[in-house]
């Protein structure tokens, strides 16, 4: 026999669930998952406010660096110029050695390291966003599968009841008219009628589906076997909610049903996934263009990226606060989900706690709450089959006109027994419990892991943008001190003062050489050539 799937919270769920909780008055609170309680909401607000405190600290750090660059270096212009001349003399004119050069290189490399950390955080964020999306996809798929199972149960019950009512009002009534003069046959026919009504009444109380109800008009005019084939053809869970009703108004999932929960979660997950993708792309664009601005020494580009870096800093700390509260609340739910699901489902749908506990735990020691009802229905169907056999054996040879109605009743009985066996299989706890366990694994394993990675991304990106905003002012100051270079890589003379430039070699024009040679009676051509060459 196949083992029943089980669920146990992961180590991450246990660690986050063990975190202490404080309300707004800084009093310890219980960590049980009660989202409707104001005390529990206060604990989540306190946890999310930690990111606001971290944001204030990062703003103070950036502000202190800005004050250091703007105020402390305002009156050091002359001293900086003298130090730059000494550094240039020591470096041969390149301007990259000495104390000033080392400071410039340090500031530049800090900016590059911060941008690299930001890129690592972006990679972590993309992975976490994908993991969270996979977990939500598994959750919604399991909920849709459970909704399809519940809708199939409703379909089987409704179709079986409709077929039995049709047999009571149709062929059984005709058999009573035919067997009016035969008391034993009439008693058997009325017993079949009474048992059919009993089975229909028992099955009507078995409805579990709180999602899409099976309300298909005009079924009484269909053949019983055709209605079963048309209604119970297996379909993928993704289209299960469109299975039953023919009208659009009846196809909307009822509130607090698995189909309604899956639809709501899918819409919210689409917006969440898109928001994180846009945030990650914003961080990536800022990091890449900061590197480009440092390489090209473009002040306007760095100014624009600085404004965007401030925006990214606020978004990173804000998202970290939301992720912290979500991770803690999810860990509280995943630590013991049965209690919350049992209480909320019982309150919202009115389903008995015995039935909910049977499907949530699916223990072998538990007896199905439908066992007695199904047993009574099975006995009634067996009694109907016995009465029809006696009628076929004893009354049909004497009343040939009853053959058509008797065959219709037997066909309806075969369809009803087939529906009943399918219903027994669907009412077993294994199918719905497997969907429940799969949904918990998707939410509490993949979803939890994705949220933890997203929290790490927000924290790393916030640190990276804090470092970037602290180092960029120093990088701006280094742009004006970088010497111009000629095309061959050597420093040009445009940035040097005239007093520091070496004198060019003397040059002589041909007229000067001719005049100098004309004053001599015997010109020395070799000497002239030597002068010209010099």
N, C-alpha and C positions, 0 to 999 in steps of 0.2 A: 504494500500500500504506500502510495506517495506521501511523503511527509508534508505537514502543514507549514507554509512559510511563516517565518517569525521576524520580528523587528526588535532591535536593541539600539539604543542611542550610541552615536560615535563618541570618540574621545574628545573631539572638538565641542560637541554638544554638552558633554559633561563639564568640561572646563569653563565654558561660557555660562552654563547654568549655575556654577558654583561662585560666580562673582557676587560680591556683596551689593545690596540694593539700599539706597537711601532716598527718602522723599525730600520735598522742598524744605522741610524742617530738620533735615539731616538725621532722621531717625531710621533705624534698620527696619526693612520691610520683608515680607515673605516673597520668595521667588516663584510662587505658583503662577501659572499663566491665566490671568483674569483680565483680558483687554478692556472689558467694560467698566472696570473699577478705576475710580479716580486716583486712588493710592498707587495702583500699579502704573498708571500713566505718568504719575509724578516721578517714579523711579526711572522711567525711560527718558523723561525730560532732563533729569539730573545727569544721566549718562551722556545724552547728546550735548549737554552744555559744556562738557569737558573739551570738545572741539572748539567751542567759542573761546574758552580760556586759552587754548593753544593758539588760536588766531590772534588774540590780543598780545600774547607773548612774542609771536613772530612779527607783528607790527611794531612792537617796541624795539626789537632787534634791528629791523630795517631802518627805523627812525634814528636809532643811535648811530648807525653807519652813515646815514645821510648827513647827520649833524657833524660827524667826524670829517667827512669829505668837503662839506660846504663851508664850515666855520673854521675848523682848525688849520686849513691850508690857505685861508684868504690872505694873510699877511706874509706868506713865505715866498712871494714872487722873486725878490732879489736873491735870497739865499738859495732858492731852487735854481736860479740861473747860474750862480757860481758853482753849485754842485754839478749841474749839467755840464759846464765847461770842464770841470775836473774829470768827470766821468768820460767825456768825449776825448780828452787828452789821453786818458788811460786806456781807452778802447780803440784808439786810432781813428776816431771820427765816426764809428758806427753807433755809439750811444746806447749799447745794450749791456755793458758791464758796469760794475760799481753798484752802489746801494740803490740808486734810482732805477737802474736797469733791472736789477733783481726784483724790486718791488713791482715794476710793470709786468714782468714775466709771471710773478706770483699771482697777481690779480687776474691776468688773462687765463692762467691755468685753473684758477678757482672757478671762473665762469665756465670753462670747458668741462671741468669735472661736474659742476652742477647740472649742466645741460645733459651730460652723459647719464647721470642719475635720473634725470627726468625721462630720458628715453627708456631706461630700464623699467621705471615705474609704468610707463605707457604699455610696454610689453606685458607686464603683470596684469594691468587692467584689461587688456584685450582677452587674455586667458580667463580671468575671473568672470568677465562678462559672458564669455562663451559657456563656461561651466554653469553659471546661474541660468542661462537660457536653456541649456540641456535639461537641468533639473525641473524647470517649469514646464518644459515640453513633456517630460515623463509624467509629471503630475497631472497636467490637463488631459493627456492621452488616457491615463488610468481612470480619471473621472468620467470621461466620455464613454469608456468601456463599461464602467459601472452603470452609467445612465442608460446605455443600450440594454444591459441586462434587466434593469428595472422596467424599462419600457417593454421589453419582450415578455416579462412576467405579466404585465398589465394586458398586453395583447392576447396572450394565451388565455387568461382568465376571461376577458371580455368575449373573445371568440367562442370559447367553450360555453359560456352562459348563453350567448346569443343562439348557438346551435341547439342547445337543450331546450330553450324556450320555443324555438321554431318547431322542434319535434313534438312538444306538448300541444302547441296550437294547430299543428298540421296532421302528420300521419297518425299520431296516437289518438287524436279526436276522431279520425276516420275509422280506426280500428274499433273504437268504442261503438260507433254506429253500426259497423258490420257485425260485431259480436254481441249485439243487444239481446239476442234470444238465447245466448249460451252463457250461463252464469259463471262457470270456471274460467272461460276465456276472458269474460268481461272483468272478473276480479284480477286476473294477471295483467290485463291492459291498464286497469286503474292503478295497480301497484307500480307498474313502470312509469306511469304519469307522476305518481306521488314521489317516487325515488328520483326521478329526473328533476323535479322541483327542489327536492332536498339537496341534490348535488349542486344545482345552480345557486342555491342560497348559501351553501358552505363555501363555494369558490368565490362568491362575491365579497366575502369578508377577508379574502387573502391579498387584497391589493396592496403592494408595497411601493409601486412607482410613484414618486412625488414629482417627477419631471413631466414628460410628455405623455398624456393620457391617450389611450386608444379609443378614439371616437370617430369611427368610419361609418357614415350613414349608408343605408341601402344594402347592408350585408345580408339581411334576411332573405334577399332575393337571389343570393349566390349559392352555388353548390358548396357544401361543407369542405370538401377536399381542396377545391380551388381557392377558397378563402384562406386556408392554412398555408398553401404554397405561396400565395400572393403576399401574405402578411409576414411570414416568418422566414423569408429568404435572408440568409446572413448577409450583412453589409458591414463595411469598415466602421469602426467606432466614430470616425470623424464625421460621418454623415448620419449617425444614429438618430440625432434629434429630429431629422426630417423624415423619419420612417413612418410614423403612424398617422397623424391627422391629415385629412385632405384639405382643410382650410388653413389659411395663414394665421388666423388668430389663435387656433388651437395648437400651432406648432411652436409657440414660444415657450421655453422651459419655465416651469413654475419657480418662484423664489425659493432659495435654500435647497434646491435639488442639485445633484451632481452636474447636470447639464448647465444649469444657471451658474454654478460656481466655476465650471470650466470656461464658459463664455466670458465671464467677468475677468478671470485670471489671464486669459489670452489677450484681451484688450489692454489690460494694465501692463502685461509683460512686453507687449509691442512698444508701448510708450517708454517703458523703463530701458529696454535694450537700445532704442534709438537715442534716448537722452545720453546714455553713457558713450555710445559711439561718437556722437557730436562732441562731447566733452574730451574724449581721447584724441579726436582729430584736432581740436583746438590746442591741446597741450603739445601735440606733435608739430603743428605749424609754428607755434611760438618757439619751440626748441630749435627747429631747423633754421628758422629765419634769424634767431639770435646768433647761431653759429655763422650764418652768412654775413650778418652785420659785423661780427668780430673779424671775419676774414677780409671783408671789403672795406672795413673801417667806415661804414656808412652810419653817420650819426642819426639821420632821419629814420632809418630802419630800426635802429635800436630804441629810439624814443617810442615808436609805434609798438614795438614788441614789449617794451616796458609797461605800457598801458595794458596790453593784453595779459602780461604776466601778473599784474595786480588782479585782474579779473579771474585768472586761473587760480591764483592763490586763495581768493575768497571762495570760489567754487570747490576747491579741493578740501578746505576745512569744513565747508558746509556739507558736502557729500559724506565726509568722514563721520560727522555727527549723525546723519540719517542712517548710515550703514552700521554704526555702533548700536543704535537703538534697535534696528531691525535684527541684527545678529543676536542680541540678548533676548529679544522677544521670541525669535524663532527657536533659540535653544531652550527656552522655557516650555514652548509648545512641544518640541520634539523629545524632550526628556520623558514626558508621559502624555502622549497625544490622546489616548483612549478616553481619559476623563473629560477633556474639553469637547471632543467630538460627541461623546455620549450625552453630555448635558445640553450642548447647543442644538444638536439634532432633535433631541426629545422636546426641547422648548419650542423650536421653530416649526417642526413638522407634526408633533403629536405622536410619533411612533413610540411604542412601548419600550422601556429600558431593557426588558427581557429579549426582545427581538434584536435590538441594537447590540447588546452584549454578545449575543450569539454570533452575529456577523463580524464584530470587531475582534473577538478573541478566537473563535472557531476552534474551541477545545474539543478533544475527543470525548472528554467526560461529560460534555454538555449535550442535552437532548434538544432536538429541534422544537421550537415552540409551535410548529405547524404539524407535529407528528400526529396528534390526536385527530385533527381536522382532516388531514390527508388519509388517515386510516379509515375514517368514517366515509369519506368520498369513495375510496377504493372498494369498500364493502358494498356501498350502494350501487356502484357500477357493476360489480360482480352479480348482485341480485338482479339487476336489469337484464344482464346477459342470460341468467338462468331462466327468467320469465319469458324472454324472447325465444329461447330454445324450446321451452315447453309449448309455446304457442305454435311454433313452426312444426313441432312433432305431432301435436294433438289436434289443434284447431284448423291448421291450414288445409289438410285434406278435405275437411267438411265445408270450409269457407274459401273457395278459390279466389274470390274477389279481394280478400285481405292480403294477397301475396305482394302487391305493389307497395302498399303502405307498410307492410312488415319489412320488406327489403329496405325501404327508406329509413326506418327506425334502426335497423341493423347497421346501415352505413353511417348514420349519425353517431351510433354507439362506438363504432370503430374510430371515427375521427376524434370523438371525445376521449377515448382511451389513449390515443396517440398524443393528444394535447396534454393529457394528465401526466404521462410519463416524462414528457419534456418539462412540464412544470415542476415535477419533483426534482429533476436534475438542476433546474435553475434556482430552486429554493434552497439547495444545499449551500452551506456557508463557504465552501472552498473557492468558488468563483469570485464572489464579491470580496471575500477576505484577501484573496490574491491581489485584486485591484487596489484594495485599501493599503496593503503592504507596499505595493509598487509605487503608489502615490507618496507614501511616507519616505521611501528610499529616494525618490526623485527630489523631494523638498528638503529633507533633513540630511542628505549626503551630498548630492551634487549642488543643490541650491545653497546649502550652508557653506560648502567649500568655495563656491563662486563668490559669495558675499565676503568671506574672509580675505580672499585675494583682492577683491575690490577695495576693502578697507586698507589693505597693505598698499595698494596703488595710491589711494588718496593721501595716506600718510607720507609716502616717499615723494610724491609730486609736490605736496605742500612744503616739505623740507627743501626740495630742489628749487622751487620758485623763491623761497625765502633766501637761499644762498645766491640765486641769480640776481635778485633785486639788491642784495648787499654788495655784490662784486661789480655790477655794471657801471656805477659812477666812477670807480677806479679805472675801468677800461676806457671810459670816455676821456679821462685826463691823459691817458697814454697816447691817444691818437695824435695830439699836437706835438709830441716829443719824438715821434718816429721820423728819421731822416729820409729824404727822397733818395731814390736809387736810380741810376742810369740803366740803360737797356742791357749792359753787360754785367750788371749785378754790383758794380762798384758805386760808392756814394758820390753823388754829383757835387759841384761847387756852388749850386744855386743857394743852398742853405747856409753857406759859410760867409762870414763878413769879409769885406775887401782886404782888411789888414792881415787876415790869416791866409790869403791865397798866395801861392808861390809866384814869383815873377816869371814871365814867359822868356824863352831864349831870344837873343837878338836876331834880327832878320835884316837882310840887305837887298835892295832892289837893283835891277840891272843898270839903271842910270847912275846910281851911286858907284857901282863898280867901274863903269865906263869913265866917269869923271875922275875917279881915283887913279885909274890907269893912264889917263891922258896927261896928267901932271908929271909923269915920269918919262924920261927920254928913251929908256930901254925897258919897256914893260916886261915883267916876269909873268908869262902866261900860266905857269904852274902855280905861282903864288895867288894869281887871280882866281884860278879854279878852286884853290883851297879856301879862299875867303868866301867864294860863292857857296861852296859846300857847307861852310859853317853857317 
